[in-house]
Amino acid sequence: LATRARALVVLGRADEALEAATAAIAVLAEQGALDEGDMRVRLAWIEALVATGDAPRAREALHEATALLAERARKLGDDGLRASLLERVPENARIMSLARALG
């Protein structure tokens, strides 16, 4: 669902992207966490919100995502690993980039 949402954003089909992202974020909320891919879901949600012009909710979702990333980064004992988590994992890097852009 998250991958579909992100593709729909790129295709300019924002309303459909938001529908897919909403379904993906609902699964994440129901599960509480995912072993892998939760940031992909959060990014799809953020990008769909941005694409549909819902900046306030996008900022809120960005705040939540960056807080989770910061928490995960703090748990890593090495500065290089922390930087890698935030800058080299594509979904995480995109979230951080959007956070800087949207404030």
Secondary structure, DSSP 4 states (H G I P E B T S, - for coil): -HHHHHHHHHTT-HHHHHHHHHHHHHHHHHHS--SS-HHHHHHHHHHHHHHTT-HHHHHHHHHHHHHHHHHHHHH-S-HHHHHHHHHTSHHHHHHHHHHHHH-
